[in-house]
Amino acid sequence: MSGPTTSARAATRAKPAMRRNTLPGRLSPGMACDTAFRIIARRHLDAVIAQHDGTCRGDPEALHQIRIALTHLRTAIRFFSPMVDDALRPNVWAELKWLNGQLGMVRDLDVAIERVVAETGDELAVVAELQQWDEKRAESHRLLARALQSARYRRLAELTSTWIESGPWSTRRSKEAIRLRRRTLAEHAMDRLTEWETRLLKKARKLCKLDVEKRHKLRLLNKRLTYSIESLQDLFAAETPTKHKSILKQLRKAQRALGQLNDDARGQALAASLNGAGLGATDRFLNRKREKKLLRTASVAYRKLDKAKPFRSADLAPGSEPEV
């Protein structure tokens, strides 16, 4: 029997370590924030590592899923700041950002290639054009696979796992640090979700006037709120599924529309950067009619979200007491 591959050995060495505490399987409203952060962050770090081998092999779906898990993890870190804002956090954040950058180029090329194929079929000119895109994709994937099999990636996974479990944030003895760790998840979640939703809707009212960069920032705010609600699904009472799903439905509609607009902008930039791609390839990603339709879809979703009642403590699963 042959031995494990290099990527498999790397993934094994990168598994989260130093898990001294046995955590509950589910979140609860009365749970302390330090426990809740560990549960959520571990889930998403494990999901990143689970997609490691598939991404190294070039599986587009594994690449998509590892990016989602990584974004969930980064969102969880933002969601629980300032509790986790210790001296080690900037280093953890920088390494996660590095990994996201490594994943991003290949994913952008996958999306752009899918768009070209879907819209043009087997035209000879397009086949020749796609050869350049495929070559660029192959080169980018080689660099990504090298990064995922590197010592830097293994250190990133080990560092992040150790920081989640027992980083300096978890032992600071100031009254404020202790208060933030002991605060109930329900209280923190309601404050955070309300704050992020208010900020999102304020910026969304100017959606049609935003340039590409500001629209991208709005998309990130949307994604941050969506992913936070998804990570907290354990909390929502079974008696209120309609409200929970309705809010997520509008956020996801806006997210898809803004995501497609962002993919168009990235596709245009990629086409322009590839030698010989020409104006035809660049123009393929520029469609004013499509842009208007997507903006209208996002705007309608935000108007419906604005009319919906915000989350309240009563929406959370009842009967939980604060954990000590």
Short mmCIF file of the C-alpha atoms (twelve columns), coordinates in Angstrom:
data_MODEL
# 
_entry.id   MODEL 
# 
loop_
_atom_site.group_PDB 
_atom_site.id 
_atom_site.type_symbol 
_atom_site.label_atom_id 
_atom_site.label_alt_id 
_atom_site.label_comp_id 
_atom_site.label_asym_id 
_atom_site.label_seq_id 
_atom_site.Cartn_x 
_atom_site.Cartn_y 
_atom_site.Cartn_z 
_atom_site.pdbx_PDB_model_num 
ATOM 1   C CA . MET A 1   0.000   0.000  0.000   1 
ATOM 2   C CA . SER A 2   1.375   3.411  -0.951  1 
ATOM 3   C CA . GLY A 3   2.032   6.027  1.711   1 
ATOM 4   C CA . PRO A 4   0.077   9.281  2.171   1 
ATOM 5   C CA . THR A 5   0.593   12.107 -0.293  1 
ATOM 6   C CA . THR A 6   2.502   15.234 0.591   1 
ATOM 7   C CA . SER A 7   -0.726  17.243 0.717   1 
ATOM 8   C CA . ALA A 8   -2.387  14.658 2.965   1 
ATOM 9   C CA . ARG A 9   0.550   14.726 5.376   1 
ATOM 10  C CA . ALA A 10  0.433   18.523 5.359   1 
ATOM 11  C CA . ALA A 11  -3.265  18.537 6.135   1 
ATOM 12  C CA . THR A 12  -2.771  16.036 8.946   1 
ATOM 13  C CA . ARG A 13  -0.048  18.145 10.535  1 
ATOM 14  C CA . ALA A 14  -2.246  21.218 10.162  1 
ATOM 15  C CA . LYS A 15  -5.199  19.820 12.111  1 
ATOM 16  C CA . PRO A 16  -6.270  22.010 15.061  1 
ATOM 17  C CA . ALA A 17  -4.358  21.195 18.211  1 
ATOM 18  C CA . MET A 18  -4.390  21.898 21.928  1 
ATOM 19  C CA . ARG A 19  -8.113  21.328 22.417  1 
ATOM 20  C CA . ARG A 20  -8.097  21.077 26.166  1 
ATOM 21  C CA . ASN A 21  -11.788 21.821 26.684  1 
ATOM 22  C CA . THR A 22  -14.763 19.730 25.619  1 
ATOM 23  C CA . LEU A 23  -17.232 22.214 24.172  1 
ATOM 24  C CA . PRO A 24  -21.007 21.887 23.783  1 
ATOM 25  C CA . GLY A 25  -22.160 20.717 20.389  1 
ATOM 26  C CA . ARG A 26  -24.551 23.630 19.937  1 
ATOM 27  C CA . LEU A 27  -24.719 27.310 20.750  1 
ATOM 28  C CA . SER A 28  -27.223 28.574 23.310  1 
ATOM 29  C CA . PRO A 29  -28.347 32.133 24.138  1 
ATOM 30  C CA . GLY A 30  -27.048 31.972 27.708  1 
ATOM 31  C CA . MET A 31  -23.634 30.719 26.676  1 
ATOM 32  C CA . ALA A 32  -20.631 32.887 27.546  1 
ATOM 33  C CA . CYS A 33  -19.034 34.651 24.582  1 
ATOM 34  C CA . ASP A 34  -15.636 32.993 25.005  1 
ATOM 35  C CA . THR A 35  -17.201 29.547 24.699  1 
ATOM 36  C CA . ALA A 36  -19.357 30.631 21.760  1 
ATOM 37  C CA . PHE A 37  -16.362 32.059 19.898  1 
ATOM 38  C CA . ARG A 38  -14.409 28.827 20.297  1 
ATOM 39  C CA . ILE A 39  -17.332 26.733 18.996  1 
ATOM 40  C CA . ILE A 40  -17.945 28.939 15.949  1 
ATOM 41  C CA . ALA A 41  -14.297 29.505 15.069  1 
ATOM 42  C CA . ARG A 42  -13.435 25.822 15.426  1 
ATOM 43  C CA . ARG A 43  -16.284 24.836 13.115  1 
ATOM 44  C CA . HIS A 44  -15.025 27.120 10.375  1 
ATOM 45  C CA . LEU A 45  -11.330 26.320 10.820  1 
ATOM 46  C CA . ASP A 46  -12.180 22.607 10.612  1 
ATOM 47  C CA . ALA A 47  -14.158 23.319 7.425   1 
ATOM 48  C CA . VAL A 48  -11.134 25.085 5.906   1 
ATOM 49  C CA . ILE A 49  -8.884  22.126 6.670   1 
ATOM 50  C CA . ALA A 50  -11.468 19.621 5.393   1 
ATOM 51  C CA . GLN A 51  -11.275 21.173 1.906   1 
ATOM 52  C CA . HIS A 52  -7.470  21.250 1.811   1 
ATOM 53  C CA . ASP A 53  -6.816  18.130 -0.260  1 
ATOM 54  C CA . GLY A 54  -9.618  18.776 -2.744  1 
ATOM 55  C CA . THR A 55  -8.362  22.300 -3.325  1 
ATOM 56  C CA . CYS A 56  -4.819  21.045 -3.843  1 
ATOM 57  C CA . ARG A 57  -6.147  18.624 -6.485  1 
ATOM 58  C CA . GLY A 58  -7.798  21.479 -8.364  1 
ATOM 59  C CA . ASP A 59  -11.435 20.720 -7.493  1 
ATOM 60  C CA . PRO A 60  -13.357 23.992 -8.139  1 
ATOM 61  C CA . GLU A 61  -16.083 23.099 -5.608  1 
ATOM 62  C CA . ALA A 62  -13.510 22.428 -2.871  1 
ATOM 63  C CA . LEU A 63  -11.923 25.778 -3.681  1 
ATOM 64  C CA . HIS A 64  -15.315 27.474 -3.422  1 
ATOM 65  C CA . GLN A 65  -16.067 25.794 -0.093  1 
ATOM 66  C CA . ILE A 66  -12.670 26.563 1.451   1 
ATOM 67  C CA . ARG A 67  -13.133 30.247 0.589   1 
ATOM 68  C CA . ILE A 68  -16.583 30.250 2.184   1 
ATOM 69  C CA . ALA A 69  -15.242 28.583 5.340   1 
ATOM 70  C CA . LEU A 70  -12.336 31.014 5.510   1 
ATOM 71  C CA . THR A 71  -14.667 33.998 5.141   1 
ATOM 72  C CA . HIS A 72  -16.889 32.564 7.880   1 
ATOM 73  C CA . LEU A 73  -13.837 32.272 10.139  1 
ATOM 74  C CA . ARG A 74  -12.693 35.823 9.475   1 
ATOM 75  C CA . THR A 75  -16.246 37.054 10.045  1 
ATOM 76  C CA . ALA A 76  -16.365 35.267 13.416  1 
ATOM 77  C CA . ILE A 77  -13.182 37.046 14.478  1 
ATOM 78  C CA . ARG A 78  -14.742 40.393 13.544  1 
ATOM 79  C CA . PHE A 79  -18.013 39.449 15.235  1 
ATOM 80  C CA . PHE A 80  -16.324 38.827 18.581  1 
ATOM 81  C CA . SER A 81  -14.015 41.840 18.602  1 
ATOM 82  C CA . PRO A 82  -12.973 43.561 20.832  1 
ATOM 83  C CA . MET A 83  -13.030 40.425 23.032  1 
ATOM 84  C CA . VAL A 84  -10.418 38.694 20.858  1 
ATOM 85  C CA . ASP A 85  -8.398  41.788 19.931  1 
ATOM 86  C CA . ASP A 86  -5.172  40.786 21.659  1 
ATOM 87  C CA . ALA A 87  -1.509  41.159 20.682  1 
ATOM 88  C CA . LEU A 88  -1.584  37.970 18.595  1 
ATOM 89  C CA . ARG A 89  -4.713  38.744 16.596  1 
ATOM 90  C CA . PRO A 90  -2.991  40.990 13.959  1 
ATOM 91  C CA . ASN A 91  -0.632  38.137 13.102  1 
ATOM 92  C CA . VAL A 92  -3.473  35.607 12.854  1 
ATOM 93  C CA . TRP A 93  -5.480  38.049 10.742  1 
ATOM 94  C CA . ALA A 94  -2.571  38.764 8.394   1 
ATOM 95  C CA . GLU A 95  -2.020  35.055 7.756   1 
ATOM 96  C CA . LEU A 96  -5.713  34.410 7.093   1 
ATOM 97  C CA . LYS A 97  -5.722  37.365 4.707   1 
ATOM 98  C CA . TRP A 98  -2.683  35.887 2.941   1 
ATOM 99  C CA . LEU A 99  -4.500  32.576 2.497   1 
ATOM 100 C CA . ASN A 100 -7.592  34.338 1.180   1 
ATOM 101 C CA . GLY A 101 -5.447  36.126 -1.395  1 
ATOM 102 C CA . GLN A 102 -3.907  32.839 -2.535  1 
ATOM 103 C CA . LEU A 103 -7.364  31.346 -3.044  1 
ATOM 104 C CA . GLY A 104 -8.883  34.417 -4.668  1 
ATOM 105 C CA . MET A 105 -7.054  34.493 -7.993  1 
ATOM 106 C CA . VAL A 106 -7.899  30.896 -8.903  1 
ATOM 107 C CA . ARG A 107 -11.543 31.328 -7.901  1 
ATOM 108 C CA . ASP A 108 -11.845 34.529 -9.961  1 
ATOM 109 C CA . LEU A 109 -10.486 32.698 -12.998 1 
ATOM 110 C CA . ASP A 110 -12.873 29.770 -12.465 1 
ATOM 111 C CA . VAL A 111 -15.854 32.141 -12.401 1 
ATOM 112 C CA . ALA A 112 -14.658 34.122 -15.415 1 
ATOM 113 C CA . ILE A 113 -14.037 30.986 -17.499 1 
ATOM 114 C CA . GLU A 114 -17.497 29.631 -16.621 1 
ATOM 115 C CA . ARG A 115 -19.004 32.933 -17.750 1 
ATOM 116 C CA . VAL A 116 -17.184 32.920 -21.081 1 
ATOM 117 C CA . VAL A 117 -18.140 29.299 -21.833 1 
ATOM 118 C CA . ALA A 118 -21.786 29.793 -20.828 1 
ATOM 119 C CA . GLU A 119 -22.252 32.853 -23.017 1 
ATOM 120 C CA . THR A 120 -20.326 31.894 -26.137 1 
ATOM 121 C CA . GLY A 121 -20.232 28.112 -26.525 1 
ATOM 122 C CA . ASP A 122 -17.749 26.522 -28.924 1 
ATOM 123 C CA . GLU A 123 -16.911 29.424 -31.218 1 
ATOM 124 C CA . LEU A 124 -13.396 28.977 -32.590 1 
ATOM 125 C CA . ALA A 125 -12.280 32.447 -31.535 1 
ATOM 126 C CA . VAL A 126 -13.449 31.770 -28.003 1 
ATOM 127 C CA . VAL A 127 -11.694 28.396 -27.894 1 
ATOM 128 C CA . ALA A 128 -8.418  30.125 -28.760 1 
ATOM 129 C CA . GLU A 129 -9.096  32.824 -26.183 1 
ATOM 130 C CA . LEU A 130 -9.908  30.299 -23.466 1 
ATOM 131 C CA . GLN A 131 -6.559  28.607 -23.956 1 
ATOM 132 C CA . GLN A 132 -4.932  31.697 -22.461 1 
ATOM 133 C CA . TRP A 133 -7.415  31.722 -19.582 1 
ATOM 134 C CA . ASP A 134 -6.813  28.008 -18.913 1 
ATOM 135 C CA . GLU A 135 -3.055  28.508 -18.950 1 
ATOM 136 C CA . LYS A 136 -3.378  31.355 -16.474 1 
ATOM 137 C CA . ARG A 137 -5.681  29.252 -14.309 1 
ATOM 138 C CA . ALA A 138 -3.235  26.313 -14.335 1 
ATOM 139 C CA . GLU A 139 -0.360  28.604 -13.372 1 
ATOM 140 C CA . SER A 140 -2.403  30.168 -10.558 1 
ATOM 141 C CA . HIS A 141 -3.430  26.755 -9.272  1 
ATOM 142 C CA . ARG A 142 0.165   25.553 -9.181  1 
ATOM 143 C CA . LEU A 143 1.036   28.545 -7.009  1 
ATOM 144 C CA . LEU A 144 -2.002  27.906 -4.806  1 
ATOM 145 C CA . ALA A 145 -1.182  24.209 -4.345  1 
ATOM 146 C CA . ARG A 146 2.379   25.148 -3.434  1 
ATOM 147 C CA . ALA A 147 1.075   27.621 -0.842  1 
ATOM 148 C CA . LEU A 148 -1.327  25.061 0.665   1 
ATOM 149 C CA . GLN A 149 1.481   22.502 0.977   1 
ATOM 150 C CA . SER A 150 3.916   24.989 2.476   1 
ATOM 151 C CA . ALA A 151 5.241   25.321 6.001   1 
ATOM 152 C CA . ARG A 152 3.552   28.720 6.129   1 
ATOM 153 C CA . TYR A 153 0.110   27.148 5.678   1 
ATOM 154 C CA . ARG A 154 0.820   24.550 8.373   1 
ATOM 155 C CA . ARG A 155 1.972   27.258 10.758  1 
ATOM 156 C CA . LEU A 156 -1.143  29.287 9.934   1 
ATOM 157 C CA . ALA A 157 -3.467  26.405 10.840  1 
ATOM 158 C CA . GLU A 158 -1.573  25.596 14.037  1 
ATOM 159 C CA . LEU A 159 -1.297  29.237 15.075  1 
ATOM 160 C CA . THR A 160 -4.976  29.907 14.450  1 
ATOM 161 C CA . SER A 161 -6.070  26.771 16.296  1 
ATOM 162 C CA . THR A 162 -3.919  27.562 19.324  1 
ATOM 163 C CA . TRP A 163 -5.062  31.184 19.348  1 
ATOM 164 C CA . ILE A 164 -8.731  30.178 19.246  1 
ATOM 165 C CA . GLU A 165 -8.231  27.792 22.155  1 
ATOM 166 C CA . SER A 166 -5.868  29.693 24.428  1 
ATOM 167 C CA . GLY A 167 -4.741  32.971 22.884  1 
ATOM 168 C CA . PRO A 168 -3.896  35.967 25.105  1 
ATOM 169 C CA . TRP A 169 -7.499  37.176 24.694  1 
ATOM 170 C CA . SER A 170 -8.659  34.203 26.809  1 
ATOM 171 C CA . THR A 171 -6.531  34.969 29.875  1 
ATOM 172 C CA . ARG A 172 -6.463  38.756 30.164  1 
ATOM 173 C CA . ARG A 173 -7.405  39.733 33.711  1 
ATOM 174 C CA . SER A 174 -8.727  43.266 33.287  1 
ATOM 175 C CA . LYS A 175 -12.330 43.812 34.381  1 
ATOM 176 C CA . GLU A 176 -13.341 44.718 30.834  1 
ATOM 177 C CA . ALA A 177 -11.719 41.608 29.345  1 
ATOM 178 C CA . ILE A 178 -13.443 39.368 31.891  1 
ATOM 179 C CA . ARG A 179 -16.768 41.115 31.271  1 
ATOM 180 C CA . LEU A 180 -16.517 40.589 27.515  1 
ATOM 181 C CA . ARG A 181 -15.708 36.899 27.904  1 
ATOM 182 C CA . ARG A 182 -18.544 36.303 30.384  1 
ATOM 183 C CA . ARG A 183 -21.160 38.301 28.496  1 
ATOM 184 C CA . THR A 184 -23.985 36.115 27.211  1 
ATOM 185 C CA . LEU A 185 -24.008 35.282 23.540  1 
ATOM 186 C CA . ALA A 186 -27.619 36.466 23.217  1 
ATOM 187 C CA . GLU A 187 -26.772 39.952 24.470  1 
ATOM 188 C CA . HIS A 188 -23.677 40.280 22.310  1 
ATOM 189 C CA . ALA A 189 -25.368 38.817 19.218  1 
ATOM 190 C CA . MET A 190 -28.349 41.167 19.351  1 
ATOM 191 C CA . ASP A 191 -26.092 44.214 19.733  1 
ATOM 192 C CA . ARG A 192 -23.765 43.124 16.947  1 
ATOM 193 C CA . LEU A 193 -26.452 42.092 14.458  1 
ATOM 194 C CA . THR A 194 -28.343 45.333 15.031  1 
ATOM 195 C CA . GLU A 195 -25.177 47.405 14.577  1 
ATOM 196 C CA . TRP A 196 -24.163 45.646 11.363  1 
ATOM 197 C CA . GLU A 197 -27.670 45.661 9.886   1 
ATOM 198 C CA . THR A 198 -28.042 49.386 10.565  1 
ATOM 199 C CA . ARG A 199 -24.720 50.138 8.887   1 
ATOM 200 C CA . LEU A 200 -25.556 47.927 5.903   1 
ATOM 201 C CA . LEU A 201 -28.968 49.463 5.263   1 
ATOM 202 C CA . LYS A 202 -27.622 53.003 5.597   1 
ATOM 203 C CA . LYS A 203 -25.049 52.369 2.859   1 
ATOM 204 C CA . ALA A 204 -27.502 50.344 0.754   1 
ATOM 205 C CA . ARG A 205 -29.810 53.357 0.361   1 
ATOM 206 C CA . LYS A 206 -27.127 54.884 -1.886  1 
ATOM 207 C CA . LEU A 207 -26.497 51.677 -3.852  1 
ATOM 208 C CA . CYS A 208 -27.231 53.050 -7.325  1 
ATOM 209 C CA . LYS A 209 -24.774 55.918 -6.775  1 
ATOM 210 C CA . LEU A 210 -21.875 53.756 -5.592  1 
ATOM 211 C CA . ASP A 211 -18.821 53.153 -7.745  1 
ATOM 212 C CA . VAL A 212 -17.346 49.666 -8.172  1 
ATOM 213 C CA . GLU A 213 -15.072 49.895 -5.123  1 
ATOM 214 C CA . LYS A 214 -17.773 51.181 -2.757  1 
ATOM 215 C CA . ARG A 215 -20.206 48.603 -4.101  1 
ATOM 216 C CA . HIS A 216 -17.626 45.935 -3.308  1 
ATOM 217 C CA . LYS A 217 -17.399 47.228 0.277   1 
ATOM 218 C CA . LEU A 218 -21.183 47.085 0.563   1 
ATOM 219 C CA . ARG A 219 -21.057 43.471 -0.623  1 
ATOM 220 C CA . LEU A 220 -18.558 42.667 2.115   1 
ATOM 221 C CA . LEU A 221 -20.838 44.219 4.750   1 
ATOM 222 C CA . ASN A 222 -23.727 42.147 3.378   1 
ATOM 223 C CA . LYS A 223 -21.637 38.985 3.484   1 
ATOM 224 C CA . ARG A 224 -20.485 39.750 7.034   1 
ATOM 225 C CA . LEU A 225 -24.061 40.040 8.297   1 
ATOM 226 C CA . THR A 226 -25.257 36.999 6.336   1 
ATOM 227 C CA . TYR A 227 -22.444 34.760 7.542   1 
ATOM 228 C CA . SER A 228 -22.884 35.902 11.146  1 
ATOM 229 C CA . ILE A 229 -26.580 34.986 11.114  1 
ATOM 230 C CA . GLU A 230 -25.739 31.617 9.527   1 
ATOM 231 C CA . SER A 231 -23.142 30.915 12.224  1 
ATOM 232 C CA . LEU A 232 -25.741 31.691 14.912  1 
ATOM 233 C CA . GLN A 233 -28.519 29.492 13.532  1 
ATOM 234 C CA . ASP A 234 -28.475 27.327 16.676  1 
ATOM 235 C CA . LEU A 235 -29.852 30.317 18.564  1 
ATOM 236 C CA . PHE A 236 -33.053 30.962 16.695  1 
ATOM 237 C CA . ALA A 237 -36.204 29.557 18.222  1 
ATOM 238 C CA . ALA A 238 -38.075 26.875 16.318  1 
ATOM 239 C CA . GLU A 239 -41.225 28.979 16.698  1 
ATOM 240 C CA . THR A 240 -39.797 31.804 14.539  1 
ATOM 241 C CA . PRO A 241 -38.277 30.126 11.467  1 
ATOM 242 C CA . THR A 242 -40.197 32.316 9.021   1 
ATOM 243 C CA . LYS A 243 -38.647 35.571 10.218  1 
ATOM 244 C CA . HIS A 244 -35.164 34.101 10.368  1 
ATOM 245 C CA . LYS A 245 -35.418 32.664 6.855   1 
ATOM 246 C CA . SER A 246 -37.025 35.817 5.476   1 
ATOM 247 C CA . ILE A 247 -34.155 38.029 6.592   1 
ATOM 248 C CA . LEU A 248 -31.571 35.589 5.253   1 
ATOM 249 C CA . LYS A 249 -33.505 35.306 1.989   1 
ATOM 250 C CA . GLN A 250 -33.244 39.058 1.308   1 
ATOM 251 C CA . LEU A 251 -29.597 39.187 2.351   1 
ATOM 252 C CA . ARG A 252 -28.760 36.289 0.048   1 
ATOM 253 C CA . LYS A 253 -30.633 37.840 -2.872  1 
ATOM 254 C CA . ALA A 254 -28.664 41.051 -2.468  1 
ATOM 255 C CA . GLN A 255 -25.466 39.055 -1.970  1 
ATOM 256 C CA . ARG A 256 -25.934 37.119 -5.219  1 
ATOM 257 C CA . ALA A 257 -26.662 40.263 -7.213  1 
ATOM 258 C CA . LEU A 258 -23.702 42.168 -5.766  1 
ATOM 259 C CA . GLY A 259 -21.520 39.097 -6.166  1 
ATOM 260 C CA . GLN A 260 -22.333 38.845 -9.853  1 
ATOM 261 C CA . LEU A 261 -21.529 42.526 -10.295 1 
ATOM 262 C CA . ASN A 262 -18.219 41.986 -8.536  1 
ATOM 263 C CA . ASP A 263 -17.481 38.934 -10.693 1 
ATOM 264 C CA . ASP A 264 -18.137 41.068 -13.775 1 
ATOM 265 C CA . ALA A 265 -15.687 43.706 -12.593 1 
ATOM 266 C CA . ARG A 266 -13.055 41.081 -11.759 1 
ATOM 267 C CA . GLY A 267 -13.621 39.315 -15.082 1 
ATOM 268 C CA . GLN A 268 -13.149 42.570 -16.953 1 
ATOM 269 C CA . ALA A 269 -9.901  43.266 -15.098 1 
ATOM 270 C CA . LEU A 270 -8.628  39.736 -15.741 1 
ATOM 271 C CA . ALA A 271 -9.492  39.938 -19.452 1 
ATOM 272 C CA . ALA A 272 -7.656  43.240 -19.751 1 
ATOM 273 C CA . SER A 273 -4.592  41.801 -17.995 1 
ATOM 274 C CA . LEU A 274 -4.229  38.755 -20.251 1 
ATOM 275 C CA . ASN A 275 -2.071  39.449 -23.287 1 
ATOM 276 C CA . GLY A 276 -4.000  39.106 -26.503 1 
ATOM 277 C CA . ALA A 277 -7.416  38.903 -24.828 1 
ATOM 278 C CA . GLY A 278 -8.503  41.979 -26.744 1 
ATOM 279 C CA . LEU A 279 -11.462 44.301 -26.466 1 
ATOM 280 C CA . GLY A 280 -13.947 41.543 -27.245 1 
ATOM 281 C CA . ALA A 281 -13.052 39.638 -24.092 1 
ATOM 282 C CA . THR A 282 -13.165 42.768 -21.959 1 
ATOM 283 C CA . ASP A 283 -16.517 43.840 -23.392 1 
ATOM 284 C CA . ARG A 284 -17.991 40.437 -22.594 1 
ATOM 285 C CA . PHE A 285 -18.062 41.419 -18.920 1 
ATOM 286 C CA . LEU A 286 -19.524 44.879 -19.548 1 
ATOM 287 C CA . ASN A 287 -23.296 44.855 -19.925 1 
ATOM 288 C CA . ARG A 288 -25.217 47.922 -18.810 1 
ATOM 289 C CA . LYS A 289 -28.579 46.159 -19.060 1 
ATOM 290 C CA . ARG A 290 -27.346 43.318 -16.857 1 
ATOM 291 C CA . GLU A 291 -25.851 45.797 -14.380 1 
ATOM 292 C CA . LYS A 292 -29.152 47.674 -14.048 1 
ATOM 293 C CA . LYS A 293 -31.054 44.440 -13.497 1 
ATOM 294 C CA . LEU A 294 -28.678 43.266 -10.778 1 
ATOM 295 C CA . LEU A 295 -28.724 46.648 -9.053  1 
ATOM 296 C CA . ARG A 296 -32.505 46.617 -9.119  1 
ATOM 297 C CA . THR A 297 -32.584 43.127 -7.594  1 
ATOM 298 C CA . ALA A 298 -30.277 44.166 -4.759  1 
ATOM 299 C CA . SER A 299 -32.193 47.396 -4.153  1 
ATOM 300 C CA . VAL A 300 -35.525 45.577 -3.865  1 
ATOM 301 C CA . ALA A 301 -33.996 43.090 -1.432  1 
ATOM 302 C CA . TYR A 302 -32.660 45.892 0.753   1 
ATOM 303 C CA . ARG A 303 -36.011 47.687 0.766   1 
ATOM 304 C CA . LYS A 304 -37.718 44.509 1.955   1 
ATOM 305 C CA . LEU A 305 -35.028 43.988 4.574   1 
ATOM 306 C CA . ASP A 306 -35.451 47.569 5.756   1 
ATOM 307 C CA . LYS A 307 -39.184 46.962 6.297   1 
ATOM 308 C CA . ALA A 308 -38.634 43.744 8.239   1 
ATOM 309 C CA . LYS A 309 -38.529 43.844 12.020  1 
ATOM 310 C CA . PRO A 310 -34.972 43.465 13.352  1 
ATOM 311 C CA . PHE A 311 -33.912 40.474 15.394  1 
ATOM 312 C CA . ARG A 312 -34.806 40.687 19.077  1 
ATOM 313 C CA . SER A 313 -33.950 38.594 22.117  1 
ATOM 314 C CA . ALA A 314 -37.429 37.063 21.960  1 
ATOM 315 C CA . ASP A 315 -36.460 35.409 18.667  1 
ATOM 316 C CA . LEU A 316 -33.868 33.280 20.419  1 
ATOM 317 C CA . ALA A 317 -34.482 29.781 21.715  1 
ATOM 318 C CA . PRO A 318 -36.000 30.106 25.209  1 
ATOM 319 C CA . GLY A 319 -35.119 28.354 28.413  1 
ATOM 320 C CA . SER A 320 -31.336 28.863 28.455  1 
ATOM 321 C CA . GLU A 321 -29.563 30.264 31.455  1 
ATOM 322 C CA . PRO A 322 -26.170 31.987 31.331  1 
ATOM 323 C CA . GLU A 323 -23.349 29.440 31.522  1 
ATOM 324 C CA . VAL A 324 -20.544 29.878 34.007  1 
# 
